[in-house]
Protein backbone atom coordinates (compact mmCIF):
# COMPACT_ATOMS: atom_id res chain seq x y z
CA UNK A 1 0.00 0.00 0.00
CA UNK A 2 1.35 3.41 -0.97
CA UNK A 3 1.66 6.65 0.94
CA UNK A 4 1.36 9.78 -1.20
CA UNK A 5 3.01 12.91 0.21
CA UNK A 6 2.31 16.41 -1.11
CA UNK A 7 5.70 18.09 -1.50
CA UNK A 8 5.13 20.72 -4.18
CA UNK A 9 3.94 23.89 -2.44
CA UNK A 10 5.97 27.06 -2.08
CA UNK A 11 5.59 27.34 1.71
CA UNK A 12 5.35 31.12 1.59
CA UNK A 13 4.50 31.44 5.30
CA UNK A 14 7.90 29.96 6.11
CA UNK A 15 9.84 32.15 3.72
CA UNK A 16 12.83 32.33 6.05
CA UNK A 17 13.53 28.71 5.08
CA UNK A 18 11.64 28.11 1.85
CA UNK A 19 13.34 30.86 -0.10
CA UNK A 20 16.27 28.47 -0.35
CA UNK A 21 14.73 25.00 -0.14
CA UNK A 22 11.33 23.28 -0.51
CA UNK A 23 9.34 23.14 2.71
CA UNK A 24 9.57 19.34 3.09
CA UNK A 25 13.36 19.71 3.36
CA UNK A 26 13.20 22.13 6.30
CA UNK A 27 15.00 20.26 9.05
CA UNK A 28 14.04 18.93 12.44
CA UNK A 29 17.29 18.02 14.08
CA UNK A 30 19.55 17.35 11.15
CA UNK A 31 16.99 15.60 8.95
CA UNK A 32 14.15 17.04 6.81
CA UNK A 33 10.60 16.96 8.13
CA UNK A 34 9.77 14.80 5.09
CA UNK A 35 12.11 12.11 6.41
CA UNK A 36 10.38 12.23 9.80
CA UNK A 37 6.97 11.76 8.13
CA UNK A 38 8.22 8.83 6.08
CA UNK A 39 9.76 7.23 9.17
CA UNK A 40 6.33 7.31 10.82
CA UNK A 41 4.74 5.42 7.93
CA UNK A 42 7.67 3.01 7.68
CA UNK A 43 7.30 2.17 11.38
CA UNK A 44 3.94 0.62 10.45
CA UNK A 45 5.30 -1.20 7.41
CA UNK A 46 4.35 1.42 4.80
CA UNK A 47 7.55 1.83 2.80
CA UNK A 48 6.25 2.58 -0.71
CA UNK A 49 5.99 6.33 -1.29
CA UNK A 50 4.87 8.69 -4.05
CA UNK A 51 6.20 12.22 -3.64
CA UNK A 52 4.21 14.90 -5.49
CA UNK A 53 6.93 17.37 -6.44
CA UNK A 54 6.73 20.98 -7.55
CA UNK A 55 8.65 23.93 -6.09
CA UNK A 56 12.38 23.08 -5.94
CA UNK A 57 11.53 19.41 -6.44
CA UNK A 58 15.02 18.64 -7.76
CA UNK A 59 16.40 19.34 -4.30
CA UNK A 60 14.16 16.59 -2.87
CA UNK A 61 15.37 14.17 -5.54
CA UNK A 62 18.98 15.08 -4.78
CA UNK A 63 18.51 14.59 -1.04
CA UNK A 64 17.33 11.01 -1.45
CA UNK A 65 19.83 10.16 -4.18
CA UNK A 66 22.60 11.31 -1.83
CA UNK A 67 20.99 10.12 1.42
CA UNK A 68 23.73 7.58 2.14
CA UNK A 69 26.31 10.36 2.24
CA UNK A 70 24.15 12.77 4.23
CA UNK A 71 25.11 11.70 7.76
CA UNK A 72 28.08 9.43 7.13
CA UNK A 73 31.85 9.91 6.90
CA UNK A 74 33.14 8.84 3.50
CA UNK A 75 36.06 9.15 1.11
CA UNK A 76 35.62 9.96 -2.57
CA UNK A 77 38.04 9.44 -5.45
CA UNK A 78 37.58 12.15 -8.05
CA UNK A 79 38.95 9.98 -10.89
CA UNK A 80 37.29 6.63 -10.26
CA UNK A 81 34.19 8.18 -8.62
CA UNK A 82 34.36 5.44 -6.00
CA UNK A 83 33.02 6.02 -2.50
CA UNK A 84 34.37 4.47 0.67
CA UNK A 85 32.13 4.72 3.73
CA UNK A 86 33.46 4.67 7.27
CA UNK A 87 30.82 4.88 10.01
CA UNK A 88 28.34 3.16 7.70
CA UNK A 89 24.73 3.22 8.89
CA UNK A 90 21.83 1.02 7.90
CA UNK A 91 19.82 2.68 5.15
CA UNK A 92 16.06 2.97 5.05
CA UNK A 93 14.62 0.36 2.68
CA UNK A 94 12.07 2.55 0.93
CA UNK A 95 10.64 2.59 -2.58
CA UNK A 96 10.10 6.18 -3.71
CA UNK A 97 8.36 7.43 -6.85
CA UNK A 98 9.29 11.03 -7.63
CA UNK A 99 6.39 12.56 -9.55
CA UNK A 100 6.69 16.00 -11.16
CA UNK A 101 3.23 17.51 -10.66
CA UNK A 102 3.86 21.13 -11.67
CA UNK A 103 5.22 24.30 -10.13
CA UNK A 104 1.96 26.07 -9.25
CA UNK A 105 -0.44 23.13 -9.23
CA UNK A 106 -3.01 22.91 -6.45
CA UNK A 107 -3.29 19.86 -4.22
CA UNK A 108 -6.19 18.13 -5.97
CA UNK A 109 -4.53 18.34 -9.36
CA UNK A 110 -1.25 17.03 -7.94
CA UNK A 111 -3.03 13.96 -6.61
CA UNK A 112 -4.89 13.40 -9.88
CA UNK A 113 -1.58 13.48 -11.75
CA UNK A 114 -0.23 10.52 -9.79
CA UNK A 115 -3.29 8.31 -10.32
CA UNK A 116 -1.32 5.98 -12.59
CA UNK A 117 1.00 5.08 -9.70
CA UNK A 118 -1.83 3.89 -7.42
CA UNK A 119 -2.57 0.25 -8.16
CA UNK A 120 -4.39 -0.77 -4.99
CA UNK A 121 -7.89 0.10 -3.82
CA UNK A 122 -6.67 2.23 -0.91
CA UNK A 123 -3.78 4.62 -0.39
CA UNK A 124 -2.53 7.01 2.27
CA UNK A 125 -2.12 10.73 1.67
CA UNK A 126 -0.59 13.46 3.77
CA UNK A 127 1.11 16.84 3.57
CA UNK A 128 4.89 17.16 3.63
CA UNK A 129 4.94 19.56 6.55
CA UNK A 130 3.31 17.95 9.59
CA UNK A 131 4.24 15.32 12.17
CA UNK A 132 2.13 13.32 14.60
CA UNK A 133 2.31 10.30 16.89
CA UNK A 134 -0.52 8.77 14.90
CA UNK A 135 -1.14 5.03 14.80
CA UNK A 136 -1.21 4.39 11.05
CA UNK A 137 -2.47 0.83 11.53
CA UNK A 138 -5.49 1.97 13.55
CA UNK A 139 -6.17 4.74 11.02
CA UNK A 140 -6.34 2.19 8.20
CA UNK A 141 -8.53 -0.17 10.23
CA UNK A 142 -10.93 2.70 10.96
CA UNK A 143 -11.05 3.65 7.27
CA UNK A 144 -11.80 0.12 6.11
CA UNK A 145 -14.40 -0.49 8.81
CA UNK A 146 -16.47 2.51 7.64
CA UNK A 147 -16.36 1.61 3.94
CA UNK A 148 -16.27 5.22 2.75
CA UNK A 149 -14.16 6.81 0.02
CA UNK A 150 -12.22 9.14 2.30
CA UNK A 151 -10.96 9.35 5.87
CA UNK A 152 -9.19 12.35 7.37
CA UNK A 153 -7.38 12.53 10.68
CA UNK A 154 -9.17 15.11 12.84
CA UNK A 155 -6.99 16.83 15.42
CA UNK A 156 -7.30 19.58 17.97
CA UNK A 157 -5.16 22.46 16.72
CA UNK A 158 -2.79 24.90 18.31
CA UNK A 159 -3.14 27.25 15.33
CA UNK A 160 -5.69 28.45 12.76
CA UNK A 161 -6.85 26.05 10.09
CA UNK A 162 -10.01 24.56 8.60
CA UNK A 163 -12.80 23.49 10.92
CA UNK A 164 -14.47 20.10 10.46
CA UNK A 165 -18.15 19.63 11.21
CA UNK A 166 -18.43 16.05 12.43
CA UNK A 167 -21.62 14.17 13.34
CA UNK A 168 -20.61 10.91 14.98
CA UNK A 169 -17.82 9.87 12.56
CA UNK A 170 -19.36 11.26 9.38
CA UNK A 171 -18.13 14.64 8.14
CA UNK A 172 -21.16 16.75 7.29
CA UNK A 173 -19.25 19.76 5.98
CA UNK A 174 -15.67 20.55 5.05
CA UNK A 175 -14.53 24.15 4.98
CA UNK A 176 -11.28 26.06 5.24
CA UNK A 177 -11.51 28.94 7.69
CA UNK A 178 -9.13 31.16 9.58
CA UNK A 179 -10.77 30.64 12.94
CA UNK A 180 -10.94 27.60 15.17
CA UNK A 181 -13.60 27.13 17.82
CA UNK A 182 -13.80 24.03 20.00
CA UNK A 183 -13.85 21.75 16.99
CA UNK A 184 -11.27 19.65 15.24
CA UNK A 185 -9.37 20.40 12.09
CA UNK A 186 -7.97 18.58 9.08
CA UNK A 187 -4.64 17.21 10.32
CA UNK A 188 -3.75 15.49 7.07
CA UNK A 189 -2.96 11.77 7.30
CA UNK A 190 -5.80 10.80 4.98
CA UNK A 191 -6.76 7.40 3.64
CA UNK A 192 -8.59 7.28 0.32
CA UNK A 193 -10.10 4.66 -1.89
CA UNK A 194 -9.27 4.88 -5.58
CA UNK A 195 -12.70 6.40 -6.21
CA UNK A 196 -11.37 9.72 -4.92
CA UNK A 197 -9.83 10.25 -8.36
CA UNK A 198 -13.37 10.65 -9.75
CA UNK A 199 -13.64 13.81 -7.64
CA UNK A 200 -10.38 15.30 -8.91
CA UNK A 201 -9.16 17.06 -12.04
CA UNK A 202 -5.74 17.79 -13.52
CA UNK A 203 -6.74 21.44 -13.91
CA UNK A 204 -4.14 23.46 -12.00
CA UNK A 205 -6.71 25.16 -9.78
CA UNK A 206 -8.22 21.89 -8.49
CA UNK A 207 -7.69 22.07 -4.73
CA UNK A 208 -8.40 18.92 -2.73
CA UNK A 209 -9.53 20.90 0.30
CA UNK A 210 -12.16 22.84 -1.66
CA UNK A 211 -14.78 21.40 -4.00
CA UNK A 212 -13.59 17.73 -4.05
CA UNK A 213 -13.76 17.22 -0.27
CA UNK A 214 -16.91 19.32 -0.03
CA UNK A 215 -18.55 16.99 -2.57
CA UNK A 216 -17.24 13.96 -0.73
CA UNK A 217 -18.84 15.21 2.48
CA UNK A 218 -22.10 16.01 0.68
CA UNK A 219 -22.13 12.46 -0.72
CA UNK A 220 -21.65 11.08 2.81
CA UNK A 221 -18.41 9.45 1.75
CA UNK A 222 -16.04 11.24 4.13
CA UNK A 223 -15.34 10.25 7.74
CA UNK A 224 -13.11 11.57 10.51
CA UNK A 225 -10.60 9.57 12.49
CA UNK A 226 -10.17 11.37 15.81
CA UNK A 227 -6.57 11.70 16.94
CA UNK A 228 -6.08 13.04 20.46
CA UNK A 229 -2.32 12.65 20.58
CA UNK A 230 0.43 14.92 19.34
CA UNK A 231 0.11 16.74 16.01
CA UNK A 232 1.98 19.78 14.76
CA UNK A 233 2.50 21.31 11.35
CA UNK A 234 5.47 23.45 10.33
CA UNK A 235 3.97 26.63 8.92
CA UNK A 236 5.98 29.33 10.68
CA UNK A 237 9.48 29.83 11.99
CA UNK A 238 8.07 29.59 15.53
CA UNK A 239 6.63 26.14 14.80
CA UNK A 240 9.94 25.10 13.23
CA UNK A 241 11.75 26.19 16.39
CA UNK A 242 9.22 24.33 18.57
CA UNK A 243 9.72 21.05 16.71
CA UNK A 244 13.50 21.41 16.84
CA UNK A 245 13.40 22.17 20.54
CA UNK A 246 11.34 19.03 21.22
CA UNK A 247 13.76 16.97 19.14
CA UNK A 248 16.83 18.36 20.87
CA UNK A 249 15.30 17.66 24.29
CA UNK A 250 14.59 14.09 23.15
CA UNK A 251 10.95 14.84 23.85
CA UNK A 252 9.59 14.45 20.32
CA UNK A 253 6.22 12.64 20.64
CA UNK A 254 6.13 11.78 16.93
CA UNK A 255 9.36 9.74 17.19
CA UNK A 256 7.61 6.38 17.46
CA UNK A 257 10.24 4.44 15.49
PENOR-V960394 format. One record per helix or strand of 3 or more residues. SS is the DSSP state (H for helix, E for strand). FROM is the first residue (numbers start at 1). TO is the last residue. If there is no record, write none. Layout:
ss=(SS:SS)
from=(FROM:FROM)
to=(TO:TO)
//
This chain:
ss=(E:H:H:H:E:H:H:E:E:E:H:H:E:E:H:E:E:E:E:E:H:H:E:E:H)
from=(2:12:23:33:48:57:67:74:83:95:107:115:122:130:136:150:163:170:184:190:194:208:222:231:237)
to=(7:18:25:43:53:65:70:76:85:100:113:117:127:132:146:155:167:174:186:193:199:218:226:233:248)
//
